[in-house]
Amino acid sequence: MSSVADKMALIFAKQEAVAEFREFFETLDSDGDQKVTGKEWGSKVYANQDMMSKYFGGATLAEIGEAFNRIDSDGNDLLTWDEFHSEIKSYATAKQFAEALQTAVGQAELKTLFETLDKDTDGKVTGKEWGSKVYHEQALMSKYFGGSDMASIGKGFNRINGNKDEALTWDEFVTQATTYATTV
């Protein structure tokens, strides 16, 4: 897991740091609508280059700017505080996923989850199948894919569906989730 993800997970584990980061988020929100657009983010990169590089990674302004796309998991060019916070918390859960794959028990738990999600037993989990199981598998899905509510857990599919084909095989499930865990 990259140091950026580790830093963000550590920051969000401390309540006082969350409050401080919330203030920073609000400085990015130029128009005060409780949302940070890609344009607002981009306009603040230069002025906040050191801080943003420290927390979001990247050495160049363009690389720091790209962090917005990584955090904007639904791709709508807007970040709300809840989306921002949920995505950052997903870094810690991605680490849990990667660590679980290193043990036989973790692999078995994830394989069982995959098979549970694959309602039609065709060897693939679609976005629809994922979404239909979020309620019943909320605790386990939250543990490995992040999110504290059903909507944010549902977005976990988008984070790991790297080829955007709306279906994950077991191999893609493992590969994409591991890739996400090691690149954030």
Rosetta constraint file for C-alpha pairs under 8 A:
AtomPair CA 1 CA 5 HARMONIC 6.73 0.50
AtomPair CA 1 CA 6 HARMONIC 6.98 0.50
AtomPair CA 1 CA 95 HARMONIC 6.50 0.50
AtomPair CA 1 CA 181 HARMONIC 5.88 0.50
AtomPair CA 1 CA 182 HARMONIC 4.30 0.50
AtomPair CA 1 CA 183 HARMONIC 6.78 0.50
AtomPair CA 1 CA 184 HARMONIC 7.20 0.50
AtomPair CA 2 CA 6 HARMONIC 6.44 0.50
AtomPair CA 2 CA 182 HARMONIC 5.95 0.50
AtomPair CA 2 CA 183 HARMONIC 6.29 0.50
AtomPair CA 2 CA 184 HARMONIC 6.27 0.50
AtomPair CA 3 CA 7 HARMONIC 5.99 0.50
AtomPair CA 4 CA 8 HARMONIC 6.26 0.50
AtomPair CA 4 CA 54 HARMONIC 7.54 0.50
AtomPair CA 4 CA 55 HARMONIC 6.06 0.50
AtomPair CA 4 CA 56 HARMONIC 5.95 0.50
AtomPair CA 4 CA 57 HARMONIC 5.73 0.50
AtomPair CA 4 CA 184 HARMONIC 6.82 0.50
AtomPair CA 5 CA 9 HARMONIC 6.05 0.50
AtomPair CA 5 CA 88 HARMONIC 7.74 0.50
AtomPair CA 5 CA 91 HARMONIC 5.47 0.50
AtomPair CA 5 CA 92 HARMONIC 7.30 0.50
AtomPair CA 5 CA 184 HARMONIC 5.41 0.50
AtomPair CA 6 CA 10 HARMONIC 6.07 0.50
AtomPair CA 6 CA 91 HARMONIC 7.39 0.50
AtomPair CA 6 CA 92 HARMONIC 7.23 0.50
AtomPair CA 7 CA 11 HARMONIC 6.08 0.50
AtomPair CA 7 CA 55 HARMONIC 6.74 0.50
AtomPair CA 8 CA 12 HARMONIC 6.19 0.50
AtomPair CA 8 CA 55 HARMONIC 6.50 0.50
AtomPair CA 8 CA 56 HARMONIC 7.95 0.50
AtomPair CA 8 CA 88 HARMONIC 6.27 0.50
AtomPair CA 8 CA 89 HARMONIC 7.78 0.50
AtomPair CA 8 CA 91 HARMONIC 7.41 0.50
AtomPair CA 9 CA 13 HARMONIC 6.28 0.50
AtomPair CA 9 CA 88 HARMONIC 6.64 0.50
AtomPair CA 9 CA 89 HARMONIC 6.08 0.50
AtomPair CA 9 CA 91 HARMONIC 6.11 0.50
AtomPair CA 9 CA 92 HARMONIC 5.22 0.50
AtomPair CA 10 CA 14 HARMONIC 7.13 0.50
AtomPair CA 11 CA 17 HARMONIC 5.71 0.50
AtomPair CA 11 CA 18 HARMONIC 6.81 0.50
AtomPair CA 12 CA 17 HARMONIC 6.46 0.50
AtomPair CA 12 CA 18 HARMONIC 5.45 0.50
AtomPair CA 12 CA 88 HARMONIC 7.62 0.50
AtomPair CA 12 CA 89 HARMONIC 6.93 0.50
AtomPair CA 13 CA 17 HARMONIC 7.94 0.50
AtomPair CA 13 CA 18 HARMONIC 7.84 0.50
AtomPair CA 14 CA 18 HARMONIC 6.38 0.50
AtomPair CA 15 CA 19 HARMONIC 6.49 0.50
AtomPair CA 16 CA 20 HARMONIC 6.35 0.50
AtomPair CA 17 CA 21 HARMONIC 6.01 0.50
AtomPair CA 18 CA 22 HARMONIC 6.02 0.50
AtomPair CA 19 CA 23 HARMONIC 6.49 0.50
AtomPair CA 20 CA 24 HARMONIC 6.58 0.50
AtomPair CA 21 CA 25 HARMONIC 6.16 0.50
AtomPair CA 22 CA 26 HARMONIC 6.28 0.50
AtomPair CA 22 CA 81 HARMONIC 7.55 0.50
AtomPair CA 23 CA 27 HARMONIC 6.47 0.50
AtomPair CA 24 CA 28 HARMONIC 6.64 0.50
AtomPair CA 25 CA 29 HARMONIC 6.69 0.50
AtomPair CA 25 CA 36 HARMONIC 7.88 0.50
AtomPair CA 25 CA 81 HARMONIC 7.33 0.50
AtomPair CA 26 CA 30 HARMONIC 7.85 0.50
AtomPair CA 26 CA 32 HARMONIC 7.48 0.50
AtomPair CA 26 CA 34 HARMONIC 7.36 0.50
AtomPair CA 28 CA 36 HARMONIC 6.30 0.50
AtomPair CA 28 CA 40 HARMONIC 6.30 0.50
AtomPair CA 28 CA 41 HARMONIC 6.12 0.50
AtomPair CA 28 CA 44 HARMONIC 6.50 0.50
AtomPair CA 29 CA 33 HARMONIC 7.02 0.50
AtomPair CA 29 CA 34 HARMONIC 6.52 0.50
AtomPair CA 29 CA 35 HARMONIC 6.08 0.50
AtomPair CA 29 CA 36 HARMONIC 4.92 0.50
AtomPair CA 29 CA 37 HARMONIC 7.74 0.50
AtomPair CA 29 CA 40 HARMONIC 6.53 0.50
AtomPair CA 29 CA 41 HARMONIC 7.98 0.50
AtomPair CA 30 CA 36 HARMONIC 7.69 0.50
AtomPair CA 30 CA 40 HARMONIC 6.40 0.50
AtomPair CA 34 CA 80 HARMONIC 6.21 0.50
AtomPair CA 34 CA 81 HARMONIC 7.20 0.50
AtomPair CA 35 CA 78 HARMONIC 6.10 0.50
AtomPair CA 35 CA 79 HARMONIC 5.35 0.50
AtomPair CA 35 CA 80 HARMONIC 4.64 0.50
AtomPair CA 35 CA 81 HARMONIC 7.15 0.50
AtomPair CA 36 CA 40 HARMONIC 5.91 0.50
AtomPair CA 36 CA 41 HARMONIC 6.46 0.50
AtomPair CA 36 CA 78 HARMONIC 5.54 0.50
AtomPair CA 36 CA 79 HARMONIC 4.99 0.50
AtomPair CA 36 CA 80 HARMONIC 6.51 0.50
AtomPair CA 37 CA 41 HARMONIC 6.18 0.50
AtomPair CA 37 CA 77 HARMONIC 5.60 0.50
AtomPair CA 37 CA 78 HARMONIC 4.46 0.50
AtomPair CA 37 CA 79 HARMONIC 6.33 0.50
AtomPair CA 38 CA 42 HARMONIC 6.00 0.50
AtomPair CA 38 CA 68 HARMONIC 6.75 0.50
AtomPair CA 38 CA 77 HARMONIC 5.38 0.50
AtomPair CA 38 CA 78 HARMONIC 6.47 0.50
AtomPair CA 39 CA 43 HARMONIC 6.09 0.50
AtomPair CA 40 CA 44 HARMONIC 6.46 0.50
AtomPair CA 41 CA 45 HARMONIC 6.41 0.50
AtomPair CA 41 CA 65 HARMONIC 7.20 0.50
AtomPair CA 41 CA 68 HARMONIC 7.15 0.50
AtomPair CA 42 CA 46 HARMONIC 7.96 0.50
AtomPair CA 42 CA 65 HARMONIC 5.87 0.50
AtomPair CA 44 CA 48 HARMONIC 5.99 0.50
AtomPair CA 44 CA 49 HARMONIC 7.99 0.50
AtomPair CA 45 CA 49 HARMONIC 5.23 0.50
AtomPair CA 45 CA 52 HARMONIC 7.00 0.50
AtomPair CA 45 CA 61 HARMONIC 6.51 0.50
AtomPair CA 45 CA 64 HARMONIC 6.99 0.50
AtomPair CA 45 CA 65 HARMONIC 6.58 0.50
AtomPair CA 46 CA 61 HARMONIC 6.75 0.50
AtomPair CA 48 CA 52 HARMONIC 5.90 0.50
AtomPair CA 49 CA 53 HARMONIC 5.81 0.50
AtomPair CA 49 CA 61 HARMONIC 7.06 0.50
AtomPair CA 49 CA 64 HARMONIC 7.62 0.50
AtomPair CA 50 CA 54 HARMONIC 6.09 0.50
AtomPair CA 51 CA 55 HARMONIC 6.33 0.50
AtomPair CA 52 CA 56 HARMONIC 5.49 0.50
AtomPair CA 52 CA 57 HARMONIC 7.13 0.50
AtomPair CA 52 CA 64 HARMONIC 6.65 0.50
AtomPair CA 53 CA 57 HARMONIC 4.61 0.50
AtomPair CA 53 CA 58 HARMONIC 5.43 0.50
AtomPair CA 53 CA 59 HARMONIC 6.45 0.50
AtomPair CA 53 CA 64 HARMONIC 5.91 0.50
AtomPair CA 56 CA 64 HARMONIC 6.56 0.50
AtomPair CA 56 CA 67 HARMONIC 6.00 0.50
AtomPair CA 57 CA 63 HARMONIC 7.43 0.50
AtomPair CA 57 CA 64 HARMONIC 6.17 0.50
AtomPair CA 57 CA 67 HARMONIC 7.35 0.50
AtomPair CA 58 CA 62 HARMONIC 7.90 0.50
AtomPair CA 58 CA 63 HARMONIC 4.64 0.50
AtomPair CA 58 CA 64 HARMONIC 4.87 0.50
AtomPair CA 59 CA 63 HARMONIC 6.38 0.50
AtomPair CA 59 CA 64 HARMONIC 6.96 0.50
AtomPair CA 60 CA 64 HARMONIC 6.28 0.50
AtomPair CA 61 CA 65 HARMONIC 6.02 0.50
AtomPair CA 62 CA 66 HARMONIC 6.21 0.50
AtomPair CA 63 CA 67 HARMONIC 6.85 0.50
AtomPair CA 64 CA 68 HARMONIC 7.81 0.50
AtomPair CA 65 CA 69 HARMONIC 7.88 0.50
AtomPair CA 66 CA 70 HARMONIC 6.72 0.50
AtomPair CA 67 CA 71 HARMONIC 6.28 0.50
AtomPair CA 68 CA 72 HARMONIC 5.96 0.50
AtomPair CA 69 CA 73 HARMONIC 7.30 0.50
AtomPair CA 69 CA 75 HARMONIC 7.15 0.50
AtomPair CA 69 CA 77 HARMONIC 7.76 0.50
AtomPair CA 70 CA 184 HARMONIC 7.75 0.50
AtomPair CA 71 CA 79 HARMONIC 7.93 0.50
AtomPair CA 71 CA 84 HARMONIC 6.51 0.50
AtomPair CA 71 CA 87 HARMONIC 5.89 0.50
AtomPair CA 71 CA 88 HARMONIC 7.41 0.50
AtomPair CA 72 CA 76 HARMONIC 7.10 0.50
AtomPair CA 72 CA 77 HARMONIC 6.66 0.50
AtomPair CA 72 CA 78 HARMONIC 6.84 0.50
AtomPair CA 72 CA 79 HARMONIC 6.19 0.50
AtomPair CA 72 CA 83 HARMONIC 7.55 0.50
AtomPair CA 72 CA 84 HARMONIC 7.55 0.50
AtomPair CA 72 CA 87 HARMONIC 7.90 0.50
AtomPair CA 73 CA 87 HARMONIC 7.31 0.50
AtomPair CA 73 CA 155 HARMONIC 7.00 0.50
AtomPair CA 73 CA 158 HARMONIC 6.77 0.50
AtomPair CA 73 CA 159 HARMONIC 6.30 0.50
AtomPair CA 74 CA 155 HARMONIC 7.10 0.50
AtomPair CA 74 CA 158 HARMONIC 7.17 0.50
AtomPair CA 79 CA 83 HARMONIC 5.94 0.50
AtomPair CA 79 CA 84 HARMONIC 5.98 0.50
AtomPair CA 80 CA 84 HARMONIC 6.06 0.50
AtomPair CA 81 CA 85 HARMONIC 5.87 0.50
AtomPair CA 82 CA 86 HARMONIC 5.86 0.50
AtomPair CA 83 CA 87 HARMONIC 5.96 0.50
AtomPair CA 83 CA 152 HARMONIC 7.61 0.50
AtomPair CA 84 CA 88 HARMONIC 6.22 0.50
AtomPair CA 85 CA 89 HARMONIC 6.15 0.50
AtomPair CA 86 CA 90 HARMONIC 6.18 0.50
AtomPair CA 86 CA 146 HARMONIC 7.06 0.50
AtomPair CA 86 CA 147 HARMONIC 5.50 0.50
AtomPair CA 86 CA 148 HARMONIC 7.33 0.50
AtomPair CA 86 CA 152 HARMONIC 6.79 0.50
AtomPair CA 87 CA 91 HARMONIC 6.97 0.50
AtomPair CA 87 CA 146 HARMONIC 7.54 0.50
AtomPair CA 87 CA 147 HARMONIC 7.59 0.50
AtomPair CA 88 CA 92 HARMONIC 7.68 0.50
AtomPair CA 89 CA 93 HARMONIC 6.85 0.50
AtomPair CA 89 CA 146 HARMONIC 6.45 0.50
AtomPair CA 89 CA 147 HARMONIC 7.28 0.50
AtomPair CA 90 CA 94 HARMONIC 5.95 0.50
AtomPair CA 90 CA 145 HARMONIC 6.32 0.50
AtomPair CA 90 CA 146 HARMONIC 4.30 0.50
AtomPair CA 90 CA 147 HARMONIC 6.62 0.50
AtomPair CA 91 CA 95 HARMONIC 6.42 0.50
AtomPair CA 91 CA 146 HARMONIC 7.78 0.50
AtomPair CA 91 CA 181 HARMONIC 6.93 0.50
AtomPair CA 91 CA 184 HARMONIC 6.75 0.50
AtomPair CA 92 CA 96 HARMONIC 6.53 0.50
AtomPair CA 92 CA 146 HARMONIC 7.88 0.50
AtomPair CA 93 CA 97 HARMONIC 6.24 0.50
AtomPair CA 93 CA 142 HARMONIC 7.75 0.50
AtomPair CA 93 CA 143 HARMONIC 6.03 0.50
AtomPair CA 93 CA 144 HARMONIC 5.18 0.50
AtomPair CA 93 CA 145 HARMONIC 5.83 0.50
AtomPair CA 93 CA 146 HARMONIC 5.40 0.50
AtomPair CA 94 CA 98 HARMONIC 6.29 0.50
AtomPair CA 94 CA 144 HARMONIC 6.28 0.50
AtomPair CA 94 CA 145 HARMONIC 6.33 0.50
AtomPair CA 94 CA 146 HARMONIC 7.46 0.50
AtomPair CA 94 CA 177 HARMONIC 7.19 0.50
AtomPair CA 94 CA 178 HARMONIC 7.64 0.50
AtomPair CA 94 CA 180 HARMONIC 6.99 0.50
AtomPair CA 94 CA 181 HARMONIC 4.61 0.50
AtomPair CA 95 CA 99 HARMONIC 6.14 0.50
AtomPair CA 95 CA 181 HARMONIC 5.65 0.50
AtomPair CA 95 CA 182 HARMONIC 7.94 0.50
AtomPair CA 96 CA 100 HARMONIC 5.99 0.50
AtomPair CA 96 CA 143 HARMONIC 7.52 0.50
AtomPair CA 96 CA 144 HARMONIC 6.23 0.50
AtomPair CA 97 CA 101 HARMONIC 6.42 0.50
AtomPair CA 97 CA 144 HARMONIC 5.09 0.50
AtomPair CA 97 CA 145 HARMONIC 7.53 0.50
AtomPair CA 97 CA 177 HARMONIC 7.38 0.50
AtomPair CA 97 CA 178 HARMONIC 7.38 0.50
AtomPair CA 97 CA 181 HARMONIC 7.45 0.50
AtomPair CA 98 CA 102 HARMONIC 6.90 0.50
AtomPair CA 98 CA 177 HARMONIC 7.63 0.50
AtomPair CA 98 CA 178 HARMONIC 5.67 0.50
AtomPair CA 98 CA 181 HARMONIC 6.33 0.50
AtomPair CA 99 CA 103 HARMONIC 7.35 0.50
AtomPair CA 99 CA 106 HARMONIC 7.92 0.50
AtomPair CA 100 CA 105 HARMONIC 7.54 0.50
AtomPair CA 100 CA 106 HARMONIC 4.21 0.50
AtomPair CA 100 CA 107 HARMONIC 6.25 0.50
AtomPair CA 101 CA 106 HARMONIC 5.60 0.50
AtomPair CA 101 CA 107 HARMONIC 5.03 0.50
AtomPair CA 102 CA 106 HARMONIC 7.17 0.50
AtomPair CA 102 CA 107 HARMONIC 7.36 0.50
AtomPair CA 103 CA 107 HARMONIC 6.15 0.50
AtomPair CA 104 CA 108 HARMONIC 6.10 0.50
AtomPair CA 105 CA 109 HARMONIC 6.20 0.50
AtomPair CA 106 CA 110 HARMONIC 6.16 0.50
AtomPair CA 107 CA 111 HARMONIC 6.00 0.50
AtomPair CA 108 CA 112 HARMONIC 6.06 0.50
AtomPair CA 109 CA 113 HARMONIC 6.20 0.50
AtomPair CA 110 CA 114 HARMONIC 6.09 0.50
AtomPair CA 111 CA 115 HARMONIC 6.19 0.50
AtomPair CA 111 CA 170 HARMONIC 7.73 0.50
AtomPair CA 112 CA 116 HARMONIC 6.13 0.50
AtomPair CA 113 CA 117 HARMONIC 6.18 0.50
AtomPair CA 113 CA 140 HARMONIC 7.93 0.50
AtomPair CA 114 CA 118 HARMONIC 6.21 0.50
AtomPair CA 114 CA 125 HARMONIC 7.35 0.50
AtomPair CA 114 CA 170 HARMONIC 7.04 0.50
AtomPair CA 115 CA 119 HARMONIC 7.58 0.50
AtomPair CA 115 CA 121 HARMONIC 7.29 0.50
AtomPair CA 115 CA 123 HARMONIC 7.93 0.50
AtomPair CA 117 CA 125 HARMONIC 6.15 0.50
AtomPair CA 117 CA 129 HARMONIC 6.03 0.50
AtomPair CA 117 CA 130 HARMONIC 5.84 0.50
AtomPair CA 117 CA 133 HARMONIC 6.25 0.50
AtomPair CA 118 CA 122 HARMONIC 7.03 0.50
AtomPair CA 118 CA 123 HARMONIC 6.67 0.50
AtomPair CA 118 CA 124 HARMONIC 6.02 0.50
AtomPair CA 118 CA 125 HARMONIC 4.86 0.50
AtomPair CA 118 CA 126 HARMONIC 7.65 0.50
AtomPair CA 118 CA 129 HARMONIC 6.48 0.50
AtomPair CA 118 CA 130 HARMONIC 7.91 0.50
AtomPair CA 119 CA 125 HARMONIC 7.75 0.50
AtomPair CA 119 CA 129 HARMONIC 6.40 0.50
AtomPair CA 123 CA 169 HARMONIC 5.85 0.50
AtomPair CA 123 CA 170 HARMONIC 7.08 0.50
AtomPair CA 124 CA 167 HARMONIC 5.85 0.50
AtomPair CA 124 CA 168 HARMONIC 5.14 0.50
AtomPair CA 124 CA 169 HARMONIC 4.45 0.50
AtomPair CA 124 CA 170 HARMONIC 7.01 0.50
AtomPair CA 125 CA 129 HARMONIC 5.96 0.50
AtomPair CA 125 CA 130 HARMONIC 6.46 0.50
AtomPair CA 125 CA 167 HARMONIC 5.32 0.50
AtomPair CA 125 CA 168 HARMONIC 5.05 0.50
AtomPair CA 125 CA 169 HARMONIC 6.48 0.50
AtomPair CA 126 CA 130 HARMONIC 6.13 0.50
AtomPair CA 126 CA 166 HARMONIC 5.43 0.50
AtomPair CA 126 CA 167 HARMONIC 4.16 0.50
AtomPair CA 126 CA 168 HARMONIC 6.36 0.50
AtomPair CA 127 CA 131 HARMONIC 6.08 0.50
AtomPair CA 127 CA 157 HARMONIC 6.55 0.50
AtomPair CA 127 CA 166 HARMONIC 5.49 0.50
AtomPair CA 127 CA 167 HARMONIC 6.42 0.50
AtomPair CA 128 CA 132 HARMONIC 6.12 0.50
AtomPair CA 129 CA 133 HARMONIC 6.47 0.50
AtomPair CA 130 CA 134 HARMONIC 6.46 0.50
AtomPair CA 130 CA 154 HARMONIC 7.12 0.50
AtomPair CA 130 CA 157 HARMONIC 7.07 0.50
AtomPair CA 131 CA 154 HARMONIC 5.75 0.50
AtomPair CA 133 CA 137 HARMONIC 5.88 0.50
AtomPair CA 133 CA 138 HARMONIC 7.81 0.50
AtomPair CA 134 CA 138 HARMONIC 5.11 0.50
AtomPair CA 134 CA 141 HARMONIC 7.08 0.50
AtomPair CA 134 CA 150 HARMONIC 6.20 0.50
AtomPair CA 134 CA 153 HARMONIC 6.96 0.50
AtomPair CA 134 CA 154 HARMONIC 6.52 0.50
AtomPair CA 135 CA 150 HARMONIC 6.64 0.50
AtomPair CA 137 CA 141 HARMONIC 5.92 0.50
AtomPair CA 138 CA 142 HARMONIC 5.84 0.50
AtomPair CA 138 CA 150 HARMONIC 7.00 0.50
AtomPair CA 138 CA 153 HARMONIC 7.44 0.50
AtomPair CA 139 CA 143 HARMONIC 6.15 0.50
AtomPair CA 140 CA 144 HARMONIC 6.53 0.50
AtomPair CA 141 CA 145 HARMONIC 5.58 0.50
AtomPair CA 141 CA 146 HARMONIC 7.14 0.50
AtomPair CA 141 CA 153 HARMONIC 6.68 0.50
AtomPair CA 142 CA 146 HARMONIC 4.57 0.50
AtomPair CA 142 CA 147 HARMONIC 5.44 0.50
AtomPair CA 142 CA 148 HARMONIC 6.55 0.50
AtomPair CA 142 CA 153 HARMONIC 5.85 0.50
AtomPair CA 145 CA 153 HARMONIC 6.56 0.50
AtomPair CA 145 CA 156 HARMONIC 5.24 0.50
AtomPair CA 146 CA 152 HARMONIC 7.31 0.50
AtomPair CA 146 CA 153 HARMONIC 5.88 0.50
AtomPair CA 146 CA 156 HARMONIC 6.69 0.50
AtomPair CA 147 CA 151 HARMONIC 7.77 0.50
AtomPair CA 147 CA 152 HARMONIC 4.61 0.50
AtomPair CA 147 CA 153 HARMONIC 4.53 0.50
AtomPair CA 147 CA 156 HARMONIC 7.75 0.50
AtomPair CA 148 CA 152 HARMONIC 6.52 0.50
AtomPair CA 148 CA 153 HARMONIC 6.75 0.50
AtomPair CA 149 CA 153 HARMONIC 6.16 0.50
AtomPair CA 150 CA 154 HARMONIC 5.96 0.50
AtomPair CA 151 CA 155 HARMONIC 6.51 0.50
AtomPair CA 152 CA 156 HARMONIC 6.98 0.50
AtomPair CA 154 CA 158 HARMONIC 7.95 0.50
AtomPair CA 155 CA 159 HARMONIC 6.62 0.50
AtomPair CA 156 CA 160 HARMONIC 6.57 0.50
AtomPair CA 157 CA 161 HARMONIC 5.87 0.50
AtomPair CA 158 CA 162 HARMONIC 7.68 0.50
AtomPair CA 158 CA 164 HARMONIC 7.65 0.50
AtomPair CA 159 CA 177 HARMONIC 7.96 0.50
AtomPair CA 159 CA 180 HARMONIC 7.28 0.50
AtomPair CA 160 CA 173 HARMONIC 7.14 0.50
AtomPair CA 160 CA 176 HARMONIC 5.03 0.50
AtomPair CA 160 CA 177 HARMONIC 5.25 0.50
AtomPair CA 160 CA 180 HARMONIC 6.54 0.50
AtomPair CA 161 CA 165 HARMONIC 7.23 0.50
AtomPair CA 161 CA 166 HARMONIC 6.90 0.50
AtomPair CA 161 CA 167 HARMONIC 7.28 0.50
AtomPair CA 161 CA 168 HARMONIC 6.76 0.50
AtomPair CA 161 CA 172 HARMONIC 7.97 0.50
AtomPair CA 161 CA 173 HARMONIC 7.89 0.50
AtomPair CA 161 CA 176 HARMONIC 6.69 0.50
AtomPair CA 162 CA 176 HARMONIC 6.21 0.50
AtomPair CA 168 CA 172 HARMONIC 5.46 0.50
AtomPair CA 168 CA 173 HARMONIC 5.59 0.50
AtomPair CA 169 CA 173 HARMONIC 5.92 0.50
AtomPair CA 170 CA 174 HARMONIC 6.25 0.50
AtomPair CA 171 CA 175 HARMONIC 5.94 0.50
AtomPair CA 172 CA 176 HARMONIC 5.51 0.50
AtomPair CA 172 CA 177 HARMONIC 7.93 0.50
AtomPair CA 173 CA 177 HARMONIC 5.97 0.50
AtomPair CA 174 CA 178 HARMONIC 5.91 0.50
AtomPair CA 175 CA 179 HARMONIC 5.96 0.50
AtomPair CA 176 CA 180 HARMONIC 6.04 0.50
AtomPair CA 177 CA 181 HARMONIC 6.11 0.50
AtomPair CA 178 CA 182 HARMONIC 6.20 0.50
AtomPair CA 179 CA 183 HARMONIC 6.02 0.50
AtomPair CA 180 CA 184 HARMONIC 6.12 0.50
